[in-house]
Amino acid sequence: LNVSVANAVILFEAQQQRLQAGLYEKCRLDKNTVEKLLFEFSYPEAAKVYQFKGETYPELDGEGQIIS
C-alpha cells in the first residue's frame, strides 16, 4: 500500500463520517463570518487596507465581485 492510496482511504473515511454526522447539510458558520472570510480570502490585499483603516468590508455579489 503506497502513501497515495493510504491517504485516499483516510480522506474517504473522514468524508463518510462527516456525511453520517450531517456536517455537510448546512453551514455551521454565521452569515457575517462567512462574508468576512470570503472577502479576506478573495481580496487579501484590499482586506488589509480595510483593516488598517478600521473600515467595514464592502458587500460582494453572488459571484464574489465587490458591489460597493
DSSP file (Angstrom, degrees, kcal/mol; ACC not computed):
  #  RESIDUE AA STRUCTURE BP1 BP2  ACC     N-H-->O    O-->H-N    N-H-->O    O-->H-N    TCO  KAPPA ALPHA  PHI   PSI    X-CA   Y-CA   Z-CA
    1    1 A L              0   0    0      0, 0.0     2,-0.1     0, 0.0     0, 0.0   0.000 360.0 360.0 360.0 123.3    0.0    0.0    0.0
    2    2 A N     >  -     0   0    0      1,-0.1     4,-2.3     4,-0.0     5,-0.2  -0.413 360.0-102.1 -92.8 173.7    1.6    3.3   -1.0
    3    3 A V  H  > S+     0   0    0      1,-0.2     4,-2.6     2,-0.2     5,-0.2   0.867 118.0  55.0 -63.1 -39.1    1.1    6.7    0.6
    4    4 A S  H  > S+     0   0    0      2,-0.2     4,-2.2     1,-0.2    -1,-0.2   0.917 110.6  44.8 -62.7 -43.7   -1.3    8.0   -2.0
    5    5 A V  H  > S+     0   0    0      2,-0.2     4,-2.4     1,-0.2    -1,-0.2   0.915 113.0  50.9 -67.4 -42.6   -3.7    5.1   -1.5
    6    6 A A  H  X S+     0   0    0     -4,-2.3     4,-2.1     1,-0.2    -2,-0.2   0.912 111.1  49.0 -61.1 -42.3   -3.5    5.3    2.2
    7    7 A N  H  X S+     0   0    0     -4,-2.6     4,-2.6     1,-0.2     5,-0.2   0.910 109.8  51.4 -63.6 -42.8   -4.2    9.0    2.1
    8    8 A A  H  X S+     0   0    0     -4,-2.2     4,-2.4     1,-0.2    -2,-0.2   0.901 109.6  50.2 -61.6 -41.6   -7.2    8.4   -0.2
    9    9 A V  H  X S+     0   0    0     -4,-2.4     4,-2.3     2,-0.2    -1,-0.2   0.915 111.7  47.9 -63.3 -43.6   -8.6    5.8    2.2
   10   10 A I  H  X S+     0   0    0     -4,-2.1     4,-2.4     2,-0.2    -2,-0.2   0.927 113.3  47.0 -64.1 -45.8   -8.3    8.1    5.2
   11   11 A L  H  X S+     0   0    0     -4,-2.6     4,-2.3     2,-0.2    -2,-0.2   0.892 112.0  50.9 -64.7 -39.3   -9.9   11.0    3.3
   12   12 A F  H  X S+     0   0    0     -4,-2.4     4,-2.4    -5,-0.2    -1,-0.2   0.928 111.3  47.8 -63.0 -45.0  -12.7    8.8    2.1
   13   13 A E  H  X S+     0   0    0     -4,-2.3     4,-2.3     2,-0.2    -2,-0.2   0.899 110.9  51.2 -64.2 -40.9  -13.4    7.5    5.6
   14   14 A A  H  X S+     0   0    0     -4,-2.4     4,-2.1     1,-0.2    -1,-0.2   0.912 110.3  49.7 -62.3 -42.0  -13.3   11.1    7.1
   15   15 A Q  H  X S+     0   0    0     -4,-2.3     4,-2.5     1,-0.2    -2,-0.2   0.916 109.5  51.3 -63.2 -43.1  -15.9   12.2    4.4
   16   16 A Q  H  X S+     0   0    0     -4,-2.4     4,-2.5     1,-0.2    -1,-0.2   0.907 110.1  49.1 -61.1 -42.2  -18.1    9.2    5.2
   17   17 A Q  H  X S+     0   0    0     -4,-2.3     4,-1.7     1,-0.2    -1,-0.2   0.893 111.4  49.2 -65.0 -39.3  -18.1   10.1    8.9
   18   18 A R  H  <>S+     0   0    0     -4,-2.1     5,-2.3     2,-0.2     4,-0.5   0.881 110.7  50.9 -67.9 -37.6  -18.9   13.7    8.2
   19   19 A L  H ><5S+     0   0    0     -4,-2.5     3,-1.3     1,-0.2    -2,-0.2   0.940 110.6  48.4 -62.2 -47.3  -21.8   12.7    5.9
   20   20 A Q  H 3<5S+     0   0    0     -4,-2.5    -1,-0.2     1,-0.3    -2,-0.2   0.833 110.1  52.0 -63.1 -33.1  -23.2   10.4    8.6
   21   21 A A  T 3<5S-     0   0    0     -4,-1.7    -1,-0.3    -5,-0.2    -2,-0.2   0.538 112.3-121.0 -81.2  -6.4  -22.9   13.2   11.2
   22   22 A G  T X 5 +     0   0    0     -3,-1.3     3,-0.9    -4,-0.5     4,-0.4   0.732  66.8 140.0  76.0  22.7  -24.8   15.6    8.9
   23   23 A L  T 3 < +     0   0    0     -5,-2.3     5,-0.2     1,-0.2    -4,-0.2   0.628  68.3  52.4 -76.7 -11.9  -21.9   18.1    8.8
   24   24 A Y  T 3  S+     0   0    0     -6,-0.4    -1,-0.2    -5,-0.2    -5,-0.1   0.464  87.9  83.3 -98.3  -2.4  -22.5   18.8    5.1
   25   25 A E  S <  S+     0   0    0     -3,-0.9     2,-0.3     1,-0.2    -2,-0.1   0.847 103.4   2.1 -73.4 -34.4  -26.2   19.6    5.4
   26   26 A K  S    S-     0   0    0     -4,-0.4     2,-0.3    -3,-0.1    -1,-0.2  -0.985  81.3 -94.5-149.9 158.8  -25.8   23.2    6.5
   27   27 A C        -     0   0    0     -2,-0.3    -3,-0.1     1,-0.1     4,-0.1  -0.570  24.4-158.3 -74.6 133.1  -23.1   25.8    7.1
   28   28 A R        +     0   0    0     -2,-0.3     2,-0.3    -5,-0.2    -1,-0.1   0.489  68.5  85.6 -92.1  -3.5  -22.1   26.0   10.7
   29   29 A L  S    S-     0   0    0      1,-0.1    -2,-0.1     2,-0.0     2,-0.0  -0.734  84.7-112.2 -95.4 146.8  -20.7   29.5   10.5
   30   30 A D     >  -     0   0    0     -2,-0.3     4,-2.1     1,-0.1     3,-0.3  -0.344  32.3-105.7 -72.7 161.8  -22.9   32.5   10.8
   31   31 A K  H  > S+     0   0    0      1,-0.2     4,-2.5     2,-0.2     5,-0.2   0.864 117.9  53.5 -58.2 -41.5  -23.5   34.7    7.7
   32   32 A N  H  > S+     0   0    0      1,-0.2     4,-2.4     2,-0.2    -1,-0.2   0.899 109.3  48.4 -63.1 -40.9  -21.2   37.5    8.9
   33   33 A T  H  > S+     0   0    0     -3,-0.3     4,-2.7     2,-0.2     5,-0.2   0.908 111.3  50.2 -65.7 -42.1  -18.3   35.2    9.4
   34   34 A V  H  X S+     0   0    0     -4,-2.1     4,-2.5     1,-0.2    -2,-0.2   0.932 112.8  46.3 -61.5 -46.1  -18.8   33.6    6.0
   35   35 A E  H  X S+     0   0    0     -4,-2.5     4,-2.2     2,-0.2    -2,-0.2   0.895 113.2  49.8 -64.7 -40.1  -18.9   37.0    4.3
   36   36 A K  H  X S+     0   0    0     -4,-2.4     4,-2.4    -5,-0.2    -2,-0.2   0.944 114.1  43.9 -63.0 -49.3  -15.8   38.2    6.3
   37   37 A L  H  X S+     0   0    0     -4,-2.7     4,-2.5     1,-0.2     5,-0.3   0.888 111.5  54.4 -65.1 -39.4  -13.8   35.1    5.4
   38   38 A L  H  X S+     0   0    0     -4,-2.5     4,-2.2    -5,-0.2     5,-0.2   0.924 111.5  44.8 -60.8 -44.4  -14.9   35.2    1.8
   39   39 A F  H  X S+     0   0    0     -4,-2.2     4,-3.0     2,-0.2     8,-0.2   0.932 113.4  50.0 -65.2 -44.9  -13.7   38.8    1.4
   40   40 A E  H  < S+     0   0    0     -4,-2.4    -2,-0.2     1,-0.2    -1,-0.2   0.863 116.2  41.4 -64.9 -36.4  -10.4   38.1    3.2
   41   41 A F  H  < S+     0   0    0     -4,-2.5    -1,-0.2    -5,-0.2    -2,-0.2   0.842 120.2  43.7 -77.6 -33.7   -9.6   35.1    1.0
   42   42 A S  H  < S+     0   0    0     -4,-2.2    -2,-0.2    -5,-0.3    -3,-0.2   0.853 130.5  21.0 -79.6 -35.6  -10.8   36.7   -2.2
   43   43 A Y     X  +     0   0    0     -4,-3.0     4,-2.6    -5,-0.2    -1,-0.2  -0.557  68.6 162.5-133.3  67.1   -9.2   40.1   -1.7
   44   44 A P  H  > S+     0   0    0      0, 0.0     4,-1.7     0, 0.0    -1,-0.1   0.870  78.1  47.0 -60.7 -39.5   -6.4   39.7    0.8
   45   45 A E  H  > S+     0   0    0      2,-0.2     4,-1.6     1,-0.2     5,-0.1   0.925 114.3  46.4 -69.2 -43.3   -4.6   43.0   -0.1
   46   46 A A  H  > S+     0   0    0      1,-0.2     4,-2.6     2,-0.2     5,-0.2   0.889 109.2  56.3 -64.6 -37.9   -7.8   45.0    0.0
   47   47 A A  H  X S+     0   0    0     -4,-2.6     4,-2.6    -8,-0.2    -1,-0.2   0.894 104.8  52.5 -60.7 -40.0   -8.8   43.3    3.3
   48   48 A K  H  X S+     0   0    0     -4,-1.7     4,-2.6     2,-0.2    -1,-0.2   0.902 110.0  48.5 -62.3 -40.7   -5.5   44.5    4.8
   49   49 A V  H  X S+     0   0    0     -4,-1.6     4,-2.3     2,-0.2    -2,-0.2   0.937 112.5  47.3 -65.3 -46.9   -6.3   48.1    3.7
   50   50 A Y  H  X>S+     0   0    0     -4,-2.6     5,-2.3     1,-0.2     4,-0.9   0.899 113.5  49.0 -61.9 -40.1   -9.8   48.0    5.1
   51   51 A Q  H ><5S+     0   0    0     -4,-2.6     3,-0.5    -5,-0.2    -2,-0.2   0.922 110.5  50.4 -64.4 -43.9   -8.5   46.5    8.4
   52   52 A F  H 3<5S+     0   0    0     -4,-2.6    -2,-0.2     1,-0.2    -1,-0.2   0.892 114.5  43.9 -60.9 -40.7   -5.8   49.2    8.7
   53   53 A K  H 3<5S-     0   0    0     -4,-2.3    -1,-0.2    -5,-0.2    -2,-0.2   0.604 109.7-124.3 -80.4 -11.5   -8.3   52.0    8.1
   54   54 A G  T <<5 +     0   0    0     -4,-0.9     2,-0.2    -3,-0.5    -3,-0.2   0.751  62.9 141.8  74.0  23.7  -10.8   50.3   10.5
   55   55 A E      < -     0   0    0     -5,-2.3    -1,-0.2    -6,-0.2     2,-0.1  -0.624  54.8-107.9 -97.9 156.4  -13.5   50.2    7.8
   56   56 A T        -     0   0    0     -2,-0.2    -1,-0.1     1,-0.1    -3,-0.0  -0.476  41.3-100.3 -78.0 154.3  -16.0   47.5    7.2
   57   57 A Y        -     0   0    0     -2,-0.1    -1,-0.1     1,-0.1     3,-0.1  -0.417  38.7-109.6 -72.1 148.5  -15.6   45.4    4.1
   58   58 A P        -     0   0    0      0, 0.0    -1,-0.1     0, 0.0     2,-0.1  -0.343  41.0 -93.4 -72.1 161.3  -17.8   46.2    1.0
   59   59 A E        -     0   0    0      7,-0.1     8,-2.9    -2,-0.0     9,-0.6  -0.394  35.0-143.1 -72.9 152.9  -20.5   43.8    0.0
   60   60 A L  B     -A   66   0A   0      6,-0.2     6,-0.2     7,-0.1   -21,-0.0  -0.907  11.2-130.8-114.5 146.3  -19.9   41.0   -2.5
   61   61 A D    >   -     0   0    0      4,-2.8     3,-1.9    -2,-0.4     6,-0.0  -0.181  44.1 -81.2 -82.4-175.0  -22.4   39.9   -5.1
   62   62 A G  T 3  S+     0   0    0      1,-0.3    -1,-0.1     2,-0.1    -2,-0.0   0.676 131.9  49.5 -62.8 -18.9  -23.4   36.3   -5.8
   63   63 A E  T 3  S-     0   0    0      2,-0.1    -1,-0.3     0, 0.0    -3,-0.0   0.342 121.7-103.4-102.0   5.0  -20.2   35.8   -7.9
   64   64 A G  S <  S+     0   0    0     -3,-1.9     2,-0.3     1,-0.3    -2,-0.1   0.608  74.5 139.8  86.0  12.1  -17.9   37.3   -5.3
   65   65 A Q        -     0   0    0      1,-0.1    -4,-2.8     2,-0.0    -1,-0.3  -0.659  61.8-101.8 -88.9 146.3  -17.4   40.6   -7.0
   66   66 A I  B     -A   60   0A   0     -2,-0.3    -6,-0.2    -6,-0.2    -1,-0.1  -0.493  33.3-171.9 -68.7 129.0  -17.3   43.8   -5.0
   67   67 A I              0   0    0     -8,-2.9    -1,-0.2    -2,-0.3    -7,-0.1   0.910 360.0 360.0 -87.0 -50.6  -20.7   45.7   -5.2
   68   68 A S              0   0    0     -9,-0.6    -8,-0.1     0, 0.0    -2,-0.1   0.394 360.0 360.0-122.9 360.0  -19.9   48.9   -3.5
